[in-house]
Amino acid sequence: MPTATPVAPAAPATSVPAPGRPASPEVTVTDPALVKRAVKAAALGNAMEWFDFGVYSYIAVTLGKVFFPSGNPTAQLLSTFGAFAAAFLVRPLGGLVFGPLGDRIGRQKVLALTMIMMAAGTFAIGLIPSYASIGVGAPVLLLAARLVQGFSTGGEYAGASTFIAEYAPDKKRGFFGSWLEFGTLAGYIGGAGLVTLMTALLSTDDLLSWGWRVPFLIAGPMGIIGLYLRMRLEETPAFAAELEKAETDRPKVPLREMITGQWRTLLLCMGLVLVFNVTDYMLLSYMPSYLTSELKYDETHGLLVVLAVMALMMIVQPFAGALTDRIGRRPVIAAGCAGFLALSVPAMLLIRQGGLAAIGLGMGALGLLLVCFTAAMPAALPALFPTRVRYGSLSIGFNISVSLFGGTTPLVVTALIGATGNMMMPAYYMMAAAVVGGVAVWFMTESAGRPLPGSAPAVEPAPARH
């Protein structure tokens, strides 16, 4: 299997170290084939994770009827999103376990473990009997499966983004990192598309009795494929170099160093993750239920609109990732924050009009703004931390922010609308997140085109001469 190869610093492409970084005794020449395989393995795992989240979000109304019988549709939806949010409460615990473990035993091994747990948790949901069959045991088992998913997810995104970032050449880290969120969108489209197809083809009774199980059961085969791809990969060059520097066979990093030693950067990370995930979950997880439950929009047409928006985002995603390599991560993220601050209210007013064109225009505008984050964050976030603590610190900061602000977005916004009767709450919530994100961008350092902190410069191999 080909690996990244350390070479002497005489290579012309790396003779000058990045600004502000000490000269390195060596550089890493990346293997293009290996980089592509690493991207595919990481993106597929992310796709499987978000396939589940997409299914859960888009079929939330049906799950409410299956697991939380009530005469009040809003109460059912709140209960379903409560179970959704509960998984995020244990994500920091998963981050505390898997993150430091990834810095100790390696990124590849931990990512294989999280893949197994995610697939098992999702598959288990498809086997749970309904409330009508076993009573209160049904929602308890649903909650247990969601907690397994949440715990494993605590090590997934930080590990996958770290994995790609440490394999990619410095000048193309944004482009390769953008494929991680391409996998997210593909998973969402796969999950939402399947739900849409089943909603259109099956009767309400069939969907309630057995149809809702099918998307969750598909996670089993997907998990096996993802595990196979991840097990075929070697450890990242940056982690391998860290092992060589360690006094023992595995680098030992105290948890305190990952938190207190990085507290300023952790706060910065949490601010960036907040705006990224509040807007992400608002658009991709909450809006389908908002269109159906709050605006009484036709369920199938609402799902198709969101699917079209995600397809548009997938088309733009790699180009936006390459743009961050060219002009920097900061300008792209700042543009997203400014856009959400200025356009959230107009976009929500369009969506509330109820017409297909107006909803498509409003959702499309929000989707393109979201691409500013999905394209830049997979490369920007790992670059905040040095190699020695990258997986652990990023897992902790990312998951705390997602748990407090991102995953709770559907629940909080649904509750705010119920308490105030104000249908514009989603817009106000996104605007508040944009302000926090703007402050974080102000304090972040540009990382495009530069080596990762604590790592040697990574370059592409020189083109062959004929």
C-alpha positions in Angstrom: 0.0 0.0 0.0 1.4 3.4 -0.9 2.2 5.8 1.9 3.2 9.4 2.2 7.0 9.7 2.1 9.2 12.0 4.1 11.9 13.6 2.0 14.7 16.2 2.5 13.7 19.8 2.6 15.5 20.6 -0.6 12.4 20.1 -2.6 11.7 23.4 -4.3 8.0 23.5 -3.4 8.8 23.5 0.3 12.0 25.5 0.7 10.2 28.3 2.4 8.2 27.5 5.6 4.7 28.9 6.1 4.6 32.4 7.8 4.8 32.2 11.5 5.9 28.5 11.6 9.3 27.2 12.4 11.2 25.5 9.6 10.6 21.7 9.6 13.4 19.2 9.2 11.4 17.4 6.6 8.3 17.7 4.4 5.7 15.2 3.5 5.0 14.4 -0.2 1.4 13.1 -0.3 0.3 10.2 -2.4 -2.7 11.3 -4.5 -4.3 7.8 -4.7 -4.0 7.4 -0.9 -5.5 10.9 -0.3 -8.5 10.0 -2.5 -9.1 6.8 -0.6 -8.8 8.5 2.7 -11.4 11.1 1.6 -13.8 8.4 0.4 -13.5 6.4 3.6 -14.1 9.4 5.8 -16.9 10.8 3.7 -18.8 7.5 3.5 -18.8 7.3 7.3 -20.1 10.8 7.6 -22.7 10.0 4.9 -24.0 7.1 7.0 -24.2 9.2 10.1 -26.2 11.9 8.3 -28.3 9.3 6.4 -29.6 8.4 9.8 -30.1 12.0 10.9 -31.8 12.8 7.6 -34.2 9.8 8.0 -35.0 10.7 11.6 -35.7 14.3 10.8 -37.7 13.7 7.7 -39.8 11.0 9.2 -40.2 12.7 12.6 -44.0 13.1 12.3 -44.4 9.4 11.7 -42.0 8.4 14.5 -44.0 10.7 16.8 -47.1 8.6 16.1 -45.3 5.3 16.5 -43.4 6.0 19.7 -45.2 8.9 21.4 -49.0 8.5 21.1 -50.8 11.7 21.9 -53.7 13.7 20.6 -51.5 16.7 20.2 -49.3 16.7 17.0 -47.0 19.4 18.4 -46.5 17.3 21.6 -45.6 14.3 19.4 -43.1 16.3 17.4 -41.6 17.8 20.6 -41.2 14.3 22.0 -39.6 13.0 18.8 -37.2 15.9 18.6 -36.5 15.4 22.4 -35.2 11.9 21.6 -33.3 13.5 18.7 -31.7 16.1 21.0 -30.9 13.5 23.7 -28.3 11.9 21.5 -26.5 15.2 21.5 -26.3 15.3 25.3 -23.9 12.3 25.2 -21.9 13.5 22.3 -19.4 15.4 24.6 -18.9 12.1 26.5 -18.1 10.4 23.2 -15.8 13.2 22.4 -14.0 12.9 25.7 -13.5 9.1 25.1 -12.8 8.9 21.4 -10.9 12.1 20.9 -8.1 11.4 23.4 -8.1 7.8 22.2 -7.6 9.0 18.6 -4.6 11.0 19.7 -3.2 7.9 21.6 -3.9 4.8 19.4 -4.5 6.5 16.1 -7.2 8.1 14.0 -7.9 5.1 11.8 -8.6 2.6 14.6 -11.0 5.0 16.4 -12.9 5.8 13.2 -13.4 2.1 12.5 -14.9 1.7 16.0 -17.2 4.7 15.7 -18.4 3.3 12.3 -19.4 0.0 14.0 -21.3 1.7 16.8 -23.1 4.1 14.5 -24.3 1.3 12.2 -25.4 -0.8 15.2 -27.4 2.0 16.8 -29.2 2.9 13.6 -29.9 -0.7 12.7 -31.4 -1.3 16.2 -33.9 1.5 15.8 -35.4 -0.4 12.9 -36.0 -3.4 15.1 -37.8 -1.6 18.0 -41.5 -2.6 18.5 -44.0 0.2 18.5 -45.7 1.8 21.5 -48.8 -0.1 20.7 -46.9 -3.4 21.0 -44.9 -2.9 24.2 -46.0 0.4 25.7 -43.5 2.7 27.4 -40.6 0.3 26.6 -40.7 1.5 22.9 -39.7 5.1 23.6 -37.1 3.9 26.2 -35.5 1.6 23.6 -35.6 4.4 21.0 -33.8 6.7 23.5 -31.2 4.0 24.3 -30.4 3.5 20.6 -30.1 7.2 20.1 -27.7 7.4 23.0 -25.5 4.8 21.4 -25.6 6.8 18.2 -24.8 10.0 20.0 -21.9 8.5 21.9 -20.3 7.1 18.7 -20.9 10.3 16.8 -18.8 12.1 19.5 -15.7 10.8 17.8 -16.9 10.8 14.2 -16.8 14.3 12.7 -13.6 15.5 14.5 -11.9 12.3 13.5 -13.0 12.3 9.9 -12.1 15.9 9.4 -8.7 15.4 11.1 -8.1 12.3 9.0 -8.6 14.2 5.7 -6.8 17.3 6.9 -3.7 15.3 7.9 -3.6 13.4 4.5 -4.3 16.4 2.2 -1.6 18.6 0.8 -1.6 22.1 2.3 -2.6 23.9 -0.8 -5.7 21.7 -1.4 -6.9 21.0 2.1 -10.0 23.0 1.6 -10.9 21.2 -1.6 -10.4 17.7 -0.1 -12.0 18.6 3.2 -15.1 19.9 1.4 -15.9 16.3 0.3 -16.5 15.4 3.9 -19.6 17.6 3.9 -20.4 16.4 0.4 -20.8 13.0 2.1 -23.1 14.7 4.7 -25.3 16.1 1.9 -25.3 12.7 0.1 -26.4 11.0 3.3 -29.1 13.5 3.9 -30.3 13.2 0.3 -30.2 9.4 0.5 -32.2 9.3 3.7 -34.6 12.1 2.8 -35.1 10.7 -0.7 -35.9 7.3 0.6 -38.4 8.8 3.1 -40.0 10.9 0.3 -40.3 7.8 -2.0 -41.9 5.7 0.8 -44.2 8.6 1.7 -45.4 8.8 -1.9 -45.7 5.0 -2.5 -47.0 3.7 0.8 -50.3 4.3 2.5 -50.3 6.0 5.9 -51.1 2.7 7.6 -48.3 0.9 5.9 -45.8 3.6 6.7 -46.9 3.5 10.4 -46.9 -0.3 10.6 -43.7 -1.3 8.9 -42.5 1.2 6.3 -40.7 3.5 8.7 -38.3 0.7 9.7 -36.8 0.2 6.2 -34.5 3.3 6.2 -33.0 2.4 9.6 -32.4 -1.3 8.6 -30.4 -0.2 5.6 -27.7 1.1 8.0 -26.4 -2.4 8.5 -25.0 -3.0 5.0 -23.8 0.6 4.8 -21.9 0.2 8.0 -20.1 -2.9 6.7 -19.0 -1.2 3.5 -17.8 1.9 5.5 -15.9 -0.3 7.9 -14.2 -2.2 5.1 -13.0 1.1 3.5 -11.7 2.4 6.8 -9.9 -0.8 7.7 -7.9 -0.7 4.4 -6.3 2.7 5.2 -3.0 3.3 7.0 -2.5 5.9 9.8 -2.1 9.5 8.7 1.5 10.8 8.1 1.1 13.5 10.8 0.1 11.0 13.4 2.9 8.5 12.3 5.4 11.4 12.7 4.0 12.1 16.2 4.6 8.5 17.1 8.2 8.7 16.0 8.7 11.7 18.3 7.1 10.1 21.3 9.3 8.6 24.0 7.0 5.5 24.2 5.2 3.6 21.5 2.1 5.8 21.9 2.0 9.6 22.6 0.4 10.3 26.0 -1.5 13.5 26.3 -3.2 14.4 29.5 -6.9 15.4 29.1 -6.1 18.6 31.0 -3.7 19.6 28.3 -6.4 19.1 25.7 -8.8 21.4 27.6 -7.0 23.9 29.8 -4.0 24.0 27.6 -6.1 24.9 24.6 -9.0 26.8 26.2 -8.8 30.0 24.1 -8.7 27.9 20.9 -11.5 25.7 22.2 -13.7 28.8 22.7 -12.9 29.9 19.2 -13.8 26.4 17.9 -17.1 26.4 19.7 -18.1 29.7 18.3 -17.4 28.5 14.7 -19.1 25.2 15.3 -22.1 27.1 16.8 -22.9 29.1 13.6 -22.1 26.1 11.4 -24.4 23.7 13.2 -27.3 25.9 14.2 -27.8 26.9 10.5 -27.1 23.3 9.3 -29.6 21.7 11.6 -32.1 24.5 11.1 -32.1 24.0 7.3 -31.6 20.3 6.9 -33.2 18.8 10.0 -35.8 21.3 11.2 -37.2 22.9 8.0 -39.0 19.8 6.6 -41.0 19.5 9.9 -41.5 23.3 10.0 -43.0 23.2 6.5 -45.3 20.3 7.4 -46.3 20.9 11.0 -46.2 24.7 11.4 -47.0 25.9 7.8 -49.3 22.9 7.0 -47.4 22.5 3.7 -47.9 19.3 1.7 -45.4 16.8 3.2 -44.1 15.3 -0.1 -43.6 18.7 -1.9 -41.9 20.1 1.2 -39.4 17.2 1.2 -38.8 17.6 -2.5 -37.9 21.3 -2.1 -35.4 20.5 0.6 -33.9 17.7 -1.5 -33.5 20.1 -4.5 -31.7 22.6 -2.2 -29.3 19.9 -0.9 -28.6 18.8 -4.5 -27.7 22.4 -5.3 -25.4 22.5 -2.3 -23.7 19.3 -3.4 -22.9 20.8 -6.9 -21.5 24.0 -5.4 -19.6 22.3 -2.5 -16.3 21.2 -4.2 -16.0 24.5 -6.0 -16.5 26.4 -2.7 -13.9 24.2 -1.0 -11.4 25.0 -3.7 -12.3 28.7 -3.3 -11.3 28.6 0.3 -7.8 27.3 -0.8 -7.6 30.3 -3.1 -8.9 33.2 -1.1 -8.8 31.8 2.5 -11.2 30.2 5.0 -11.9 33.5 6.9 -13.4 35.4 4.0 -15.7 32.6 3.0 -16.9 31.9 6.6 -17.3 35.7 7.2 -19.5 35.9 4.0 -21.7 33.2 5.4 -22.2 34.9 8.7 -23.0 38.3 7.0 -25.4 36.6 4.7 -27.3 34.8 7.5 -27.5 38.1 9.4 -28.9 40.0 6.5 -31.0 37.4 4.6 -32.5 35.2 7.3 -35.6 37.3 7.7 -36.2 37.9 4.0 -35.7 34.1 3.3 -38.2 33.1 6.0 -40.7 35.6 4.7 -40.4 34.0 1.3 -40.8 30.5 2.8 -43.9 31.6 4.7 -45.6 32.7 1.5 -46.2 29.0 0.9 -45.9 28.9 -2.9 -43.4 26.4 -4.4 -41.3 29.1 -6.1 -41.1 31.3 -3.0 -40.2 28.4 -0.7 -37.6 27.2 -3.2 -36.1 30.7 -3.5 -35.9 31.2 0.3 -34.5 27.7 1.0 -32.1 28.0 -1.9 -30.7 31.3 -0.5 -30.2 29.7 2.9 -28.6 26.6 1.4 -26.0 28.6 -0.6 -25.1 30.6 2.5 -24.7 27.3 4.4 -22.2 26.2 1.8 -19.9 28.9 3.1 -19.6 26.8 6.3 -19.8 23.3 4.9 -17.0 24.1 2.4 -14.6 25.8 4.8 -15.1 24.2 8.3 -13.7 20.7 7.6 -10.3 22.3 6.8 -10.5 25.3 9.2 -11.4 23.4 12.4 -8.5 20.8 12.4 -6.1 23.6 11.7 -6.9 25.3 15.0 -5.1 22.6 17.0 -1.6 21.1 17.0 -1.2 17.4 15.9 -0.5 16.2 19.5 -4.0 17.2 20.7 -5.9 17.7 17.4 -8.3 14.8 17.6 -9.0 15.2 21.3 -9.3 19.0 21.5 -11.4 19.2 18.4 -13.7 16.4 19.5 -14.3 18.1 22.8 -14.9 21.6 21.5 -16.9 20.4 18.5 -19.2 18.2 20.5 -19.9 20.5 23.4 -21.0 23.2 20.9 -23.1 20.8 18.8 -24.7 19.4 21.9 -25.6 22.8 23.4 -26.6 24.6 20.3 -26.7 22.5 17.1 -28.6 19.4 18.0 -31.0 21.2 20.2 -32.0 23.6 17.4 -35.2 21.7 16.3 -36.4 21.3 19.9 -35.6 24.9 21.0 -37.2 26.5 17.9 -40.3 24.3 18.1 -40.7 25.2 21.7 -40.1 28.9 21.0 -42.8 28.9 18.3 -45.2 27.1 20.7 -44.5 29.6 23.5 -44.6 32.8 21.4 -46.7 31.9 18.4 -44.1 33.8 16.3 -43.4 31.9 13.1 -40.2 33.9 12.4 -38.3 32.4 15.3 -36.1 30.3 12.9 -34.8 33.5 11.3 -34.1 35.2 14.6 -32.3 32.1 15.9 -30.1 31.9 12.7 -29.3 35.6 13.0 -28.1 35.2 16.6 -25.9 32.3 15.6 -24.4 34.5 12.8 -23.4 37.2 15.3 -21.5 34.6 17.4 -19.9 33.2 14.3 -18.8 36.6 13.1 -17.1 37.3 16.5 -15.3 33.9 16.1 -14.1 34.7 12.6 -12.7 38.0 13.8 -10.4 36.2 16.2 -9.4 33.2 14.0 -6.1 33.0 12.1 -6.0 32.2 8.4 -4.8 28.6 7.8 -5.3 28.2 4.0 -2.1 27.0 2.2 -0.2 26.6 5.5 1.0 23.5 7.2 -1.1 22.2 10.1 0.2 23.3 13.5 2.8 20.8 14.7 3.0 19.1 11.4 5.6 19.2 8.6 4.5 20.9 5.3 2.6 18.6 3.1 3.0 18.9 -0.7 1.8 17.2 -3.8 4.4 15.1 -5.8 6.1 17.0 -8.6 4.7 16.2 -12.0 6.6 13.5 -13.9 9.0 14.8 -16.5 9.0 13.3 -20.0 
